[in-house]
Amino acid sequence: MEVIGVCGSPRKGGNSEQLLELALRIIAGEGIRAEKILLAGKQISPCRACGKCREERDGRCHGHDDDLVPLLPTIYDADGLLLATPVYFGAATAEMTAFVDRVGYVSRANGGLLSRKVGAPIVVARRAGQNFTVAQLNYFFLINGMILPGASYWPIAFGGAKGEALEDEEGVETIESLARNVAWLVKKIQK
Ligand SMILES: Cc1cc2nc3c(=O)[nH]c(=O)nc-3n(C[C@H](O)[C@H](O)[C@H](O)COP(=O)(O)O)c2cc1C
């Protein structure tokens, strides 16, 4: 069993990454392999709608030769996918958007490589935009046939400067409960 946590912030060591690490630690504590992938510093271009993934149907992205291509098998082999992003102008970052567009399109071109995996978002913002961004990521999970756990609140936290999200007590409790539910669900689905 494995859960992959992807962080879409361009800022390494920031709030999204810290909350993602918190969640992955809890999941690892439940005996599930937990791996973090940072999009920061990686070259991940937007989908260019070449349609080659629909022609080739080999589970690969043929539109680019960038840092996402070698990550795809890891994503599709996992049992769960956590997507952590800060809010940028009311939505997920450009990095996260490029990631979900390509991972989702290749999945759908190949009969649903993400189908029945567990999916969950973690969203942080200084002031506003978390709910919309949670919805944005949940739409991605749902159209890809994934299964979503809830948490003690919507999986959001508040924080601007690095480290502030960990001071949001309710946000931290929410992400902890999300992580426990992700682990629970991954184990149930594996039975
Ligand atoms: C380009 C940009 C756009 C942002 N847009 C928003 C926004 O719409 N709402 C908000 O509350 N915070 C916004 N922020 C603040 C970040 O969401 C906030 O600092 C967050 O904690 C950053 O997460 P990170 O540390 O994981 O990078 C924005 C920051 C940047 C750099």
The ligand as an SDF file (V2000), in Angstrom:
LIG
                    3D

 31 33  0  0  0  0  0  0  0  0999 V2000
    0.8770   34.5520   -6.6250 C   0  0  0  0  0  0  0  0  0  0  0  0
    0.2090   34.3830   -5.2820 C   0  0  0  0  0  0  0  0  0  0  0  0
   -1.1780   34.4190   -5.1900 C   0  0  0  0  0  0  0  0  0  0  0  0
   -1.8060   34.2690   -3.9580 C   0  0  0  0  0  0  0  0  0  0  0  0
   -3.1730   34.2880   -3.9170 N   0  0  0  0  0  0  0  0  0  0  0  0
   -3.7940   34.1500   -2.7150 C   0  0  0  0  0  0  0  0  0  0  0  0
   -5.2200   34.1510   -2.6330 C   0  0  0  0  0  0  0  0  0  0  0  0
   -5.9480   34.2100   -3.6210 O   0  0  0  0  0  0  0  0  0  0  0  0
   -5.7810   34.0560   -1.3920 N   0  0  0  0  0  0  0  0  0  0  0  0
   -5.0220   33.9800   -0.2400 C   0  0  0  0  0  0  0  0  0  0  0  0
   -5.5800   33.9370    0.8410 O   0  0  0  0  0  0  0  0  0  0  0  0
   -3.6660   33.9040   -0.3110 N   0  0  0  0  0  0  0  0  0  0  0  0
   -3.0420   33.9870   -1.5050 C   0  0  0  0  0  0  0  0  0  0  0  0
   -1.6800   33.9000   -1.5720 N   0  0  0  0  0  0  0  0  0  0  0  0
   -0.9330   33.5660   -0.3370 C   0  0  0  0  0  0  0  0  0  0  0  0
   -0.6010   32.0710   -0.2450 C   0  0  0  0  0  0  0  0  0  0  0  0
   -1.7150   31.2640   -0.5010 O   0  0  0  0  0  0  0  0  0  0  0  0
   -0.0670   31.7580    1.1660 C   0  0  0  0  0  0  0  0  0  0  0  0
    1.0920   32.5340    1.4270 O   0  0  0  0  0  0  0  0  0  0  0  0
    0.2550   30.2980    1.3690 C   0  0  0  0  0  0  0  0  0  0  0  0
    0.5210   30.0560    2.7280 O   0  0  0  0  0  0  0  0  0  0  0  0
    1.4610   29.8590    0.5560 C   0  0  0  0  0  0  0  0  0  0  0  0
    1.6360   28.4790    0.7310 O   0  0  0  0  0  0  0  0  0  0  0  0
    3.0880   27.7920    0.6130 P   0  0  0  0  0  0  0  0  0  0  0  0
    3.8530   28.2430    1.8410 O   0  0  0  0  0  0  0  0  0  0  0  0
    2.8000   26.3380    0.6220 O   0  0  0  0  0  0  0  0  0  0  0  0
    3.6860   28.2630   -0.6470 O   0  0  0  0  0  0  0  0  0  0  0  0
   -1.0230   34.0590   -2.7910 C   0  0  0  0  0  0  0  0  0  0  0  0
    0.3760   34.0110   -2.8910 C   0  0  0  0  0  0  0  0  0  0  0  0
    0.9920   34.1750   -4.1090 C   0  0  0  0  0  0  0  0  0  0  0  0
    2.4970   34.0940   -4.1960 C   0  0  0  0  0  0  0  0  0  0  0  0
  1  2  1  0
  2  3  1  0
  2 30  2  0
  3  4  2  0
  4  5  1  0
  4 28  1  0
  5  6  2  0
  6  7  1  0
  6 13  1  0
  7  8  2  0
  7  9  1  0
  9 10  1  0
 10 11  2  0
 10 12  1  0
 12 13  2  0
 13 14  1  0
 14 15  1  0
 14 28  1  0
 15 16  1  0
 16 17  1  0
 16 18  1  0
 18 19  1  0
 18 20  1  0
 20 21  1  0
 20 22  1  0
 22 23  1  0
 23 24  1  0
 24 25  2  0
 24 26  1  0
 24 27  1  0
 28 29  2  0
 29 30  1  0
 30 31  1  0
M  END
$$$$
